[in-house]
């Protein structure tokens, strides 16, 4: 991964190694990932299994399906991705909530992005 010359985050990054999952439209199963660091604005994730395609928007699930946040893919490098949070934390289970992705914004469907 390329080192950045200066920090561009607006909020403090908290280092961690926490198992999490992502879910997105068209994918029935939750996909395992690891949160390596997190801030109020985003996070750095790596995936426990190789993914050919990760959509530009998805939901990050922490704490066994009880705490979630919608994300937008910002960058990717060999299975590690940086995401920007596009929602506040919410606590309902994914099976019980209506995702913001069910009612996409004008401009057409989201394009998948390869993370390979």
CNS distance restraints for C-alpha pairs under 8 A (distance, minus, plus):
assign (resid   1 and name CA) (resid  77 and name CA) 6.36 0.50 0.50
assign (resid   9 and name CA) (resid  13 and name CA) 7.90 0.50 0.50
assign (resid   9 and name CA) (resid  41 and name CA) 7.66 0.50 0.50
assign (resid  10 and name CA) (resid  41 and name CA) 7.32 0.50 0.50
assign (resid  11 and name CA) (resid  39 and name CA) 5.98 0.50 0.50
assign (resid  11 and name CA) (resid  40 and name CA) 5.97 0.50 0.50
assign (resid  11 and name CA) (resid  41 and name CA) 6.72 0.50 0.50
assign (resid  12 and name CA) (resid  39 and name CA) 5.70 0.50 0.50
assign (resid  12 and name CA) (resid  40 and name CA) 7.46 0.50 0.50
assign (resid  13 and name CA) (resid  37 and name CA) 6.32 0.50 0.50
assign (resid  13 and name CA) (resid  38 and name CA) 5.42 0.50 0.50
assign (resid  13 and name CA) (resid  39 and name CA) 4.50 0.50 0.50
assign (resid  13 and name CA) (resid  40 and name CA) 7.87 0.50 0.50
assign (resid  14 and name CA) (resid  37 and name CA) 5.41 0.50 0.50
assign (resid  14 and name CA) (resid  38 and name CA) 5.25 0.50 0.50
assign (resid  14 and name CA) (resid  39 and name CA) 6.05 0.50 0.50
assign (resid  15 and name CA) (resid  36 and name CA) 6.12 0.50 0.50
assign (resid  15 and name CA) (resid  37 and name CA) 4.32 0.50 0.50
assign (resid  15 and name CA) (resid  38 and name CA) 6.63 0.50 0.50
assign (resid  16 and name CA) (resid  35 and name CA) 6.72 0.50 0.50
assign (resid  16 and name CA) (resid  36 and name CA) 5.11 0.50 0.50
assign (resid  16 and name CA) (resid  37 and name CA) 5.31 0.50 0.50
assign (resid  16 and name CA) (resid  38 and name CA) 7.60 0.50 0.50
assign (resid  17 and name CA) (resid  34 and name CA) 6.37 0.50 0.50
assign (resid  17 and name CA) (resid  35 and name CA) 5.62 0.50 0.50
assign (resid  17 and name CA) (resid  36 and name CA) 4.87 0.50 0.50
assign (resid  17 and name CA) (resid  37 and name CA) 7.29 0.50 0.50
assign (resid  18 and name CA) (resid  34 and name CA) 5.54 0.50 0.50
assign (resid  18 and name CA) (resid  35 and name CA) 5.19 0.50 0.50
assign (resid  18 and name CA) (resid  36 and name CA) 6.90 0.50 0.50
assign (resid  19 and name CA) (resid  32 and name CA) 7.29 0.50 0.50
assign (resid  19 and name CA) (resid  33 and name CA) 6.05 0.50 0.50
assign (resid  19 and name CA) (resid  34 and name CA) 4.59 0.50 0.50
assign (resid  19 and name CA) (resid  35 and name CA) 6.34 0.50 0.50
assign (resid  19 and name CA) (resid  62 and name CA) 7.58 0.50 0.50
assign (resid  20 and name CA) (resid  32 and name CA) 6.03 0.50 0.50
assign (resid  20 and name CA) (resid  33 and name CA) 5.28 0.50 0.50
assign (resid  20 and name CA) (resid  34 and name CA) 5.63 0.50 0.50
assign (resid  20 and name CA) (resid  35 and name CA) 6.62 0.50 0.50
assign (resid  20 and name CA) (resid  60 and name CA) 7.16 0.50 0.50
assign (resid  20 and name CA) (resid  61 and name CA) 5.79 0.50 0.50
assign (resid  20 and name CA) (resid  62 and name CA) 5.03 0.50 0.50
assign (resid  20 and name CA) (resid  63 and name CA) 7.31 0.50 0.50
assign (resid  20 and name CA) (resid  64 and name CA) 7.91 0.50 0.50
assign (resid  21 and name CA) (resid  30 and name CA) 5.87 0.50 0.50
assign (resid  21 and name CA) (resid  31 and name CA) 5.20 0.50 0.50
assign (resid  21 and name CA) (resid  32 and name CA) 4.45 0.50 0.50
assign (resid  21 and name CA) (resid  33 and name CA) 5.33 0.50 0.50
assign (resid  21 and name CA) (resid  34 and name CA) 7.75 0.50 0.50
assign (resid  21 and name CA) (resid  60 and name CA) 5.95 0.50 0.50
assign (resid  21 and name CA) (resid  61 and name CA) 5.05 0.50 0.50
assign (resid  21 and name CA) (resid  62 and name CA) 6.71 0.50 0.50
assign (resid  22 and name CA) (resid  30 and name CA) 5.72 0.50 0.50
assign (resid  22 and name CA) (resid  31 and name CA) 5.24 0.50 0.50
assign (resid  22 and name CA) (resid  32 and name CA) 6.63 0.50 0.50
assign (resid  22 and name CA) (resid  33 and name CA) 7.13 0.50 0.50
assign (resid  22 and name CA) (resid  58 and name CA) 6.69 0.50 0.50
assign (resid  22 and name CA) (resid  59 and name CA) 5.46 0.50 0.50
assign (resid  22 and name CA) (resid  60 and name CA) 4.61 0.50 0.50
assign (resid  22 and name CA) (resid  61 and name CA) 5.75 0.50 0.50
assign (resid  23 and name CA) (resid  27 and name CA) 6.68 0.50 0.50
assign (resid  23 and name CA) (resid  28 and name CA) 7.75 0.50 0.50
assign (resid  23 and name CA) (resid  29 and name CA) 7.20 0.50 0.50
assign (resid  23 and name CA) (resid  30 and name CA) 5.16 0.50 0.50
assign (resid  23 and name CA) (resid  31 and name CA) 6.47 0.50 0.50
assign (resid  23 and name CA) (resid  58 and name CA) 5.99 0.50 0.50
assign (resid  23 and name CA) (resid  59 and name CA) 5.34 0.50 0.50
assign (resid  23 and name CA) (resid  60 and name CA) 6.80 0.50 0.50
assign (resid  23 and name CA) (resid  61 and name CA) 7.56 0.50 0.50
assign (resid  24 and name CA) (resid  55 and name CA) 7.53 0.50 0.50
assign (resid  24 and name CA) (resid  57 and name CA) 7.46 0.50 0.50
assign (resid  24 and name CA) (resid  58 and name CA) 4.80 0.50 0.50
assign (resid  24 and name CA) (resid  59 and name CA) 6.26 0.50 0.50
assign (resid  25 and name CA) (resid  58 and name CA) 7.67 0.50 0.50
assign (resid  25 and name CA) (resid 101 and name CA) 7.18 0.50 0.50
assign (resid  25 and name CA) (resid 102 and name CA) 7.79 0.50 0.50
assign (resid  31 and name CA) (resid  47 and name CA) 8.00 0.50 0.50
assign (resid  32 and name CA) (resid  47 and name CA) 6.24 0.50 0.50
assign (resid  32 and name CA) (resid  48 and name CA) 5.77 0.50 0.50
assign (resid  32 and name CA) (resid  49 and name CA) 7.27 0.50 0.50
assign (resid  33 and name CA) (resid  45 and name CA) 6.46 0.50 0.50
assign (resid  33 and name CA) (resid  46 and name CA) 5.50 0.50 0.50
assign (resid  33 and name CA) (resid  47 and name CA) 4.15 0.50 0.50
assign (resid  33 and name CA) (resid  48 and name CA) 5.34 0.50 0.50
assign (resid  33 and name CA) (resid  49 and name CA) 7.94 0.50 0.50
assign (resid  34 and name CA) (resid  45 and name CA) 5.48 0.50 0.50
assign (resid  34 and name CA) (resid  46 and name CA) 5.26 0.50 0.50
assign (resid  34 and name CA) (resid  47 and name CA) 6.23 0.50 0.50
assign (resid  34 and name CA) (resid  48 and name CA) 7.21 0.50 0.50
assign (resid  35 and name CA) (resid  43 and name CA) 6.94 0.50 0.50
assign (resid  35 and name CA) (resid  44 and name CA) 6.02 0.50 0.50
assign (resid  35 and name CA) (resid  45 and name CA) 4.67 0.50 0.50
assign (resid  35 and name CA) (resid  46 and name CA) 6.79 0.50 0.50
assign (resid  36 and name CA) (resid  43 and name CA) 7.48 0.50 0.50
assign (resid  36 and name CA) (resid  44 and name CA) 5.60 0.50 0.50
assign (resid  36 and name CA) (resid  45 and name CA) 5.85 0.50 0.50
assign (resid  36 and name CA) (resid  46 and name CA) 7.49 0.50 0.50
assign (resid  37 and name CA) (resid  43 and name CA) 5.59 0.50 0.50
assign (resid  37 and name CA) (resid  44 and name CA) 5.42 0.50 0.50
assign (resid  37 and name CA) (resid  45 and name CA) 7.59 0.50 0.50
assign (resid  38 and name CA) (resid  42 and name CA) 5.89 0.50 0.50
assign (resid  38 and name CA) (resid  43 and name CA) 4.17 0.50 0.50
assign (resid  38 and name CA) (resid  44 and name CA) 6.54 0.50 0.50
assign (resid  39 and name CA) (resid  43 and name CA) 6.16 0.50 0.50
assign (resid  40 and name CA) (resid  85 and name CA) 7.82 0.50 0.50
assign (resid  41 and name CA) (resid  84 and name CA) 5.80 0.50 0.50
assign (resid  41 and name CA) (resid  85 and name CA) 5.53 0.50 0.50
assign (resid  42 and name CA) (resid  71 and name CA) 7.75 0.50 0.50
assign (resid  42 and name CA) (resid  82 and name CA) 7.31 0.50 0.50
assign (resid  42 and name CA) (resid  83 and name CA) 5.29 0.50 0.50
assign (resid  42 and name CA) (resid  84 and name CA) 4.20 0.50 0.50
assign (resid  42 and name CA) (resid  85 and name CA) 4.99 0.50 0.50
assign (resid  43 and name CA) (resid  82 and name CA) 5.84 0.50 0.50
assign (resid  43 and name CA) (resid  83 and name CA) 5.40 0.50 0.50
assign (resid  43 and name CA) (resid  84 and name CA) 6.78 0.50 0.50
assign (resid  43 and name CA) (resid  85 and name CA) 7.87 0.50 0.50
assign (resid  44 and name CA) (resid  80 and name CA) 7.07 0.50 0.50
assign (resid  44 and name CA) (resid  81 and name CA) 5.71 0.50 0.50
assign (resid  44 and name CA) (resid  82 and name CA) 4.55 0.50 0.50
assign (resid  44 and name CA) (resid  83 and name CA) 6.42 0.50 0.50
assign (resid  45 and name CA) (resid  80 and name CA) 5.64 0.50 0.50
assign (resid  45 and name CA) (resid  81 and name CA) 5.29 0.50 0.50
assign (resid  45 and name CA) (resid  82 and name CA) 6.40 0.50 0.50
assign (resid  45 and name CA) (resid  83 and name CA) 7.82 0.50 0.50
assign (resid  46 and name CA) (resid  79 and name CA) 5.78 0.50 0.50
assign (resid  46 and name CA) (resid  80 and name CA) 4.34 0.50 0.50
assign (resid  46 and name CA) (resid  81 and name CA) 6.29 0.50 0.50
assign (resid  47 and name CA) (resid  51 and name CA) 7.66 0.50 0.50
assign (resid  47 and name CA) (resid  79 and name CA) 6.13 0.50 0.50
assign (resid  47 and name CA) (resid  80 and name CA) 6.88 0.50 0.50
assign (resid  50 and name CA) (resid  79 and name CA) 6.87 0.50 0.50
assign (resid  50 and name CA) (resid 116 and name CA) 7.85 0.50 0.50
assign (resid  51 and name CA) (resid  79 and name CA) 7.59 0.50 0.50
assign (resid  51 and name CA) (resid 114 and name CA) 7.95 0.50 0.50
assign (resid  51 and name CA) (resid 115 and name CA) 6.87 0.50 0.50
assign (resid  51 and name CA) (resid 116 and name CA) 7.18 0.50 0.50
assign (resid  52 and name CA) (resid 114 and name CA) 5.79 0.50 0.50
assign (resid  52 and name CA) (resid 115 and name CA) 6.41 0.50 0.50
assign (resid  52 and name CA) (resid 116 and name CA) 6.14 0.50 0.50
assign (resid  53 and name CA) (resid 112 and name CA) 5.98 0.50 0.50
assign (resid  53 and name CA) (resid 113 and name CA) 5.62 0.50 0.50
assign (resid  53 and name CA) (resid 114 and name CA) 4.53 0.50 0.50
assign (resid  53 and name CA) (resid 115 and name CA) 6.27 0.50 0.50
assign (resid  53 and name CA) (resid 116 and name CA) 7.92 0.50 0.50
assign (resid  54 and name CA) (resid 112 and name CA) 5.75 0.50 0.50
assign (resid  54 and name CA) (resid 113 and name CA) 5.50 0.50 0.50
assign (resid  54 and name CA) (resid 114 and name CA) 6.12 0.50 0.50
assign (resid  54 and name CA) (resid 115 and name CA) 6.66 0.50 0.50
assign (resid  55 and name CA) (resid  73 and name CA) 7.61 0.50 0.50
assign (resid  55 and name CA) (resid 110 and name CA) 7.01 0.50 0.50
assign (resid  55 and name CA) (resid 111 and name CA) 6.34 0.50 0.50
assign (resid  55 and name CA) (resid 112 and name CA) 4.08 0.50 0.50
assign (resid  55 and name CA) (resid 113 and name CA) 5.62 0.50 0.50
assign (resid  56 and name CA) (resid  72 and name CA) 5.50 0.50 0.50
assign (resid  56 and name CA) (resid  73 and name CA) 4.90 0.50 0.50
assign (resid  56 and name CA) (resid  74 and name CA) 7.98 0.50 0.50
assign (resid  56 and name CA) (resid 110 and name CA) 6.50 0.50 0.50
assign (resid  56 and name CA) (resid 111 and name CA) 6.45 0.50 0.50
assign (resid  56 and name CA) (resid 112 and name CA) 5.92 0.50 0.50
assign (resid  56 and name CA) (resid 113 and name CA) 6.31 0.50 0.50
assign (resid  57 and name CA) (resid  70 and name CA) 7.21 0.50 0.50
assign (resid  57 and name CA) (resid  71 and name CA) 5.54 0.50 0.50
assign (resid  57 and name CA) (resid  72 and name CA) 4.48 0.50 0.50
assign (resid  57 and name CA) (resid  73 and name CA) 6.19 0.50 0.50
assign (resid  57 and name CA) (resid 101 and name CA) 7.96 0.50 0.50
assign (resid  57 and name CA) (resid 110 and name CA) 7.47 0.50 0.50
assign (resid  58 and name CA) (resid  70 and name CA) 5.80 0.50 0.50
assign (resid  58 and name CA) (resid  71 and name CA) 5.42 0.50 0.50
assign (resid  58 and name CA) (resid  72 and name CA) 6.71 0.50 0.50
assign (resid  58 and name CA) (resid 101 and name CA) 7.98 0.50 0.50
assign (resid  59 and name CA) (resid  68 and name CA) 6.60 0.50 0.50
assign (resid  59 and name CA) (resid  69 and name CA) 5.59 0.50 0.50
assign (resid  59 and name CA) (resid  70 and name CA) 4.26 0.50 0.50
assign (resid  59 and name CA) (resid  71 and name CA) 5.76 0.50 0.50
assign (resid  60 and name CA) (resid  68 and name CA) 5.49 0.50 0.50
assign (resid  60 and name CA) (resid  69 and name CA) 5.31 0.50 0.50
assign (resid  60 and name CA) (resid  70 and name CA) 6.14 0.50 0.50
assign (resid  60 and name CA) (resid  71 and name CA) 6.76 0.50 0.50
assign (resid  61 and name CA) (resid  65 and name CA) 5.69 0.50 0.50
assign (resid  61 and name CA) (resid  66 and name CA) 7.30 0.50 0.50
assign (resid  61 and name CA) (resid  67 and name CA) 5.96 0.50 0.50
assign (resid  61 and name CA) (resid  68 and name CA) 4.46 0.50 0.50
assign (resid  61 and name CA) (resid  69 and name CA) 6.78 0.50 0.50
assign (resid  62 and name CA) (resid  66 and name CA) 6.64 0.50 0.50
assign (resid  62 and name CA) (resid  67 and name CA) 5.18 0.50 0.50
assign (resid  62 and name CA) (resid  68 and name CA) 5.96 0.50 0.50
assign (resid  63 and name CA) (resid  67 and name CA) 5.91 0.50 0.50
assign (resid  65 and name CA) (resid  92 and name CA) 7.85 0.50 0.50
assign (resid  65 and name CA) (resid  93 and name CA) 5.50 0.50 0.50
assign (resid  65 and name CA) (resid  94 and name CA) 6.72 0.50 0.50
assign (resid  66 and name CA) (resid  91 and name CA) 5.04 0.50 0.50
assign (resid  66 and name CA) (resid  92 and name CA) 5.89 0.50 0.50
assign (resid  66 and name CA) (resid  93 and name CA) 5.51 0.50 0.50
assign (resid  67 and name CA) (resid  89 and name CA) 6.54 0.50 0.50
assign (resid  67 and name CA) (resid  90 and name CA) 5.74 0.50 0.50
assign (resid  67 and name CA) (resid  91 and name CA) 4.52 0.50 0.50
assign (resid  67 and name CA) (resid  92 and name CA) 7.06 0.50 0.50
assign (resid  67 and name CA) (resid  93 and name CA) 7.76 0.50 0.50
assign (resid  68 and name CA) (resid  89 and name CA) 5.64 0.50 0.50
assign (resid  68 and name CA) (resid  90 and name CA) 5.43 0.50 0.50
assign (resid  68 and name CA) (resid  91 and name CA) 6.24 0.50 0.50
assign (resid  68 and name CA) (resid  92 and name CA) 7.86 0.50 0.50
assign (resid  69 and name CA) (resid  85 and name CA) 6.76 0.50 0.50
assign (resid  69 and name CA) (resid  86 and name CA) 7.59 0.50 0.50
assign (resid  69 and name CA) (resid  87 and name CA) 5.87 0.50 0.50
assign (resid  69 and name CA) (resid  88 and name CA) 6.17 0.50 0.50
assign (resid  69 and name CA) (resid  89 and name CA) 4.99 0.50 0.50
assign (resid  69 and name CA) (resid  90 and name CA) 6.46 0.50 0.50
assign (resid  70 and name CA) (resid  85 and name CA) 5.97 0.50 0.50
assign (resid  70 and name CA) (resid  86 and name CA) 5.56 0.50 0.50
assign (resid  70 and name CA) (resid  87 and name CA) 5.30 0.50 0.50
assign (resid  70 and name CA) (resid  88 and name CA) 7.71 0.50 0.50
assign (resid  71 and name CA) (resid  83 and name CA) 5.91 0.50 0.50
assign (resid  71 and name CA) (resid  84 and name CA) 5.53 0.50 0.50
assign (resid  71 and name CA) (resid  85 and name CA) 4.50 0.50 0.50
assign (resid  71 and name CA) (resid  86 and name CA) 5.37 0.50 0.50
assign (resid  71 and name CA) (resid  87 and name CA) 7.29 0.50 0.50
assign (resid  72 and name CA) (resid  83 and name CA) 5.40 0.50 0.50
assign (resid  72 and name CA) (resid  84 and name CA) 5.17 0.50 0.50
assign (resid  72 and name CA) (resid  85 and name CA) 6.33 0.50 0.50
assign (resid  72 and name CA) (resid  86 and name CA) 6.54 0.50 0.50
assign (resid  73 and name CA) (resid  81 and name CA) 7.14 0.50 0.50
assign (resid  73 and name CA) (resid  82 and name CA) 6.26 0.50 0.50
assign (resid  73 and name CA) (resid  83 and name CA) 4.61 0.50 0.50
assign (resid  73 and name CA) (resid  84 and name CA) 6.53 0.50 0.50
assign (resid  74 and name CA) (resid  81 and name CA) 7.45 0.50 0.50
assign (resid  74 and name CA) (resid  82 and name CA) 5.48 0.50 0.50
assign (resid  74 and name CA) (resid  83 and name CA) 5.18 0.50 0.50
assign (resid  74 and name CA) (resid  84 and name CA) 6.46 0.50 0.50
assign (resid  75 and name CA) (resid  81 and name CA) 5.61 0.50 0.50
assign (resid  75 and name CA) (resid  82 and name CA) 5.13 0.50 0.50
assign (resid  75 and name CA) (resid  83 and name CA) 7.12 0.50 0.50
assign (resid  76 and name CA) (resid  80 and name CA) 5.66 0.50 0.50
assign (resid  76 and name CA) (resid  81 and name CA) 4.21 0.50 0.50
assign (resid  76 and name CA) (resid  82 and name CA) 6.29 0.50 0.50
assign (resid  76 and name CA) (resid 115 and name CA) 5.75 0.50 0.50
assign (resid  77 and name CA) (resid  81 and name CA) 6.34 0.50 0.50
assign (resid  77 and name CA) (resid 115 and name CA) 6.72 0.50 0.50
assign (resid  77 and name CA) (resid 116 and name CA) 7.54 0.50 0.50
assign (resid  78 and name CA) (resid 115 and name CA) 6.46 0.50 0.50
assign (resid  78 and name CA) (resid 116 and name CA) 5.63 0.50 0.50
assign (resid  79 and name CA) (resid 115 and name CA) 5.85 0.50 0.50
assign (resid  79 and name CA) (resid 116 and name CA) 6.31 0.50 0.50
assign (resid  80 and name CA) (resid 115 and name CA) 7.84 0.50 0.50
assign (resid  81 and name CA) (resid 115 and name CA) 7.76 0.50 0.50
assign (resid  92 and name CA) (resid  96 and name CA) 6.53 0.50 0.50
assign (resid  92 and name CA) (resid  97 and name CA) 6.25 0.50 0.50
assign (resid  93 and name CA) (resid  97 and name CA) 6.40 0.50 0.50
assign (resid  94 and name CA) (resid  98 and name CA) 7.90 0.50 0.50
assign (resid  98 and name CA) (resid 102 and name CA) 6.91 0.50 0.50
assign (resid  99 and name CA) (resid 103 and name CA) 7.73 0.50 0.50
assign (resid 100 and name CA) (resid 104 and name CA) 6.71 0.50 0.50
assign (resid 104 and name CA) (resid 108 and name CA) 7.84 0.50 0.50
assign (resid 104 and name CA) (resid 109 and name CA) 7.35 0.50 0.50
